[in-house]
Amino acid sequence: MGLAVWCEDEAGPFQAIPHPGNRWRPVGQPAMRPHAYVRGGTTKILTLFQPATGQVRIRPATRSTNPVLHGWLKETLAAIVAALPVATPLDPLANRAAWQMWQSGLAAPFTLPEQLPPLRLLLVWDNLAGHKTPEMVLWLCRHGIMPLYTPLGGSWLNMAEAIQRLLKRRALDGQQPHSPAEIGTWFEQTAQVWNQQPTPFVWHGRRRQRRRRQPGDGHPVGGCAAQTKQAPPRHRRTQPEYRNPRQMTH
């Protein structure tokens, strides 16, 4: 319907400890892990993802409390809405109907404000109490953003879950971060590289995945409802530390 769709989620917490993953090592020189469990701290990743383009925006944070999450969302979503094409003005009744249609069939729809701007963007995120605070919902409505909450037990409908799994594997698998700041830096670098050649996601549902197993079907991504028309490019693993193939092992 010409509306931008973005998904939001918070990934983590990720610990600053060795993370399992595949990695090349020279023969007789296995990767050594510390003998003692050291609490190096944790970090969380705030994520906004646009399935239609594959673009992702993230923010590392030590906590994802409402002041932290809402502050980042307001800043980022305001910039996203400002970059959208100018909305076509509608009469007040048609404009309210455009908002109300997204609440059709909901068991507990929230009350829309009396004054509504043109609807510009749909925000899909989890059904958490912190996502339903009156102050945040009213801010979204004032900026033309309709929040759509995934049903209880249905967080897999949020495509941000899939992109977070991809970023986590590429940033942390086989690595040993030593601080939360290092984890955040690796996620930011991974997201920056991803955005240089993003992969759009397509939603088709689990029933279609079960019944259609034919050439040309989408590629399931990250354990959620997302699919891609083409398989995401494979992550290039770290180059081996010793390049003699006769002395390498898998």
N, C-alpha and C positions, 0 to 999 in steps of 0.2 A: 504493500500500500504506500510505497514511497517513504517509509519511516526507517530511520537508522536503528539498528538493534545492537546493543552492547550487553555483555555478560560480566558479572562481577563476582569475585570470590576471594577468600583469604587462604593462602596455602601455608602449611607448616603447623607448628614450629619445627624448623630444621636445626639440628644440633651440630656444633662444631666438633665432630668426631669423625673417624674414618667411615666412609660410605662404601658399601659393597658395589662391585661392578667389574666388568671385563677390562683387562689391561695387559699389554705386552711387557714381559720382563726377560732379561737375559737368563740363560740356563745357569742354575746354581745360585741365582741372586733373587729370591722371592721378595715380594714386598713385605716389609716388616711393620708390624703394628705395635703401638705402645703397650707395655705390660700392665699399665694401670689405667683405670677409667678416669679420665680427666673431664670435668664439666667445663667446657669452653664457652658456654653460653648458647643461646638460641636466637633465631630471627624468623620473622614471618614475612610473607610476600603478598602484598596487596595487588590484585590483578584486575584489569579491565581488558576485555577481549571482544573484538568485532568479528563474528563468524564470516560475514559476507566477504571481507577482505583479508582476514587472517592477521590483521594488525593487533598487537598486544601492547599494553602499557602497564608497567609494574612500579611498585615502590617498596623497597625493603623497610621493615619496621620492627623494632624490638617488641612492640605490643600492637594489638589491633583493637584497642578500645574504641568506643564511639567517637571521642574527640579526635583521635588519630585518623580513623577510617573516614569519618564524615568530612573532616577537613581536607583530606586528599581527594575524596570523591568530588566535593564541590569545586575544587580548583581544576581538576582534570575534566569533569563533565562540562563545566562552563566553557572551557576552551574547545571541547568537541562540538558543543551546540553552536558556538560562535562561528565555527568553520563550515557549518551546514549551509546549503542554499537557503535563500530567503523564503519563508513560508508564505503560501497563498492565503490571504485573509478569508475567513468564513463568517457567516452570520452567527450570532451567539448560540442559537438552537442547534445548528449543524455542527458547530465546534464542540458543544457539550456532548452531542451524540457520538462524535468521533472519539471522545474520551470514554464514554460509558460503554461502548461496544467491547472494550477490553476488560470490563468487569462482568460481562454477561456470563452467568452460570457459576460465579464464585459463591462459596458458602458464606464468606464474611468479607464483602467488599468494603473498602474504606470510603468515607464521605469526601466527595470532591469539593474543592473550594467553590465559592460563588463565582469568582472571577478566574477564568481560565485562558491562558494564552494558546496559540495554535500548538497542536501536538507535534513534536519534532522527533522524539526519540523514545524507544522502549528499552528499559533497563531490567534485565533478568538477573535475579539473585536469590539467595537461599531464604527460607522462611524462618528467620531469626528475629527475636524480640528487638535487638539493636537496629535492625533494618526497618523497623516500623515505628520509630519514634515520631511523634507529631511534627516536631521541628524539621526533621529530615524529609519526611513525606511532603510537607508543605513547600519546602525549598525545591524539591524535584518538580512539583506541579507548577510553581511559579516560573520555572525555566523550561516548561514544555516537555517534561520527562515523565513518562508513565511507568511506575515500578510494577513489575510482574514477578510474583513470588512463586518459586517452585513448590509443589505440594509436599507435605510431610512424607519422608521416605523417598522423595523423588529428586534428590539433588543431582542425580545423573543426567537430568534434563538440562542442567546448566553447563554449557560448553566451555566455560572457564575452567571446569574441572579437567578437561582433556588437555588444554594448552599448558596447564600447570604441571601435569605429569610429564609432558614432553620437555618442558624447560628444566624440571628437576633432574631428569635422567641426563640431559646434556650438560648441566652445570655441576652436578655432584657425584654421579656414579663413578666409582673408582678413585675418588679424590679424598683428600684429608684436609678440610679447612681447619684453621687454627683460631678463628674468631668469627663472631657474627658479622662483623663488617666485611670480612673476606667472602662469606656466603652471599651477602647482598651484592657485592661487586661482581661476583661470578654470575649471578642471576641477571643483573643489568646488562652485562656484556653478552650473555646468551640471548636475551630478548632483543638487543640491538642487532645482532647478527640475523636473528630470525626475521625481523622486520625488513631487512634488506631484500628478502625473497620469501614473503609469507605464503602460506598455503591456506586458501579459503576452506571453511568447513561447511558441510551440508547436513541438515537434520532430516533423517528419514524414519527413525524409530526402530525398536527392536523387532517388531513383527515383520517388517520388510526385510530386515537382515536375516531372519530365520527362513523366510519363504523364498527369497531371491538370492540364489547363489550362482550367478551367471557372470560371464565375462562382461566387463563394463560397469558392474555394480561398484558402489563406493567402498572406500577402505575405512574400516572402523578405527577410531582414534581414542586412545586414553581411557577406555572403559566406560564412556558415557554415550549419549545419543548422537554424538557427532560423527560425521563421515567426511572424507575428502574425495574429490573426483580423481585426484592423483595421489599416490603414496607420498607422504612427506619425505624430503631428502634425508638420507641417513647421516647420522652424526659421524664426523671423522674423528676417530680415536687418536689419542696421543701417539706420536711417532715412537717407535721402539728406541730404548736408550742405547742398544747395541745393534748395529745393522747387519751383522754377518748372519745370513739366513740359515747357515748350517748349525748355528749355536742358538737358534731361537726355538721357543716352544709355545704352544697355544695355552 
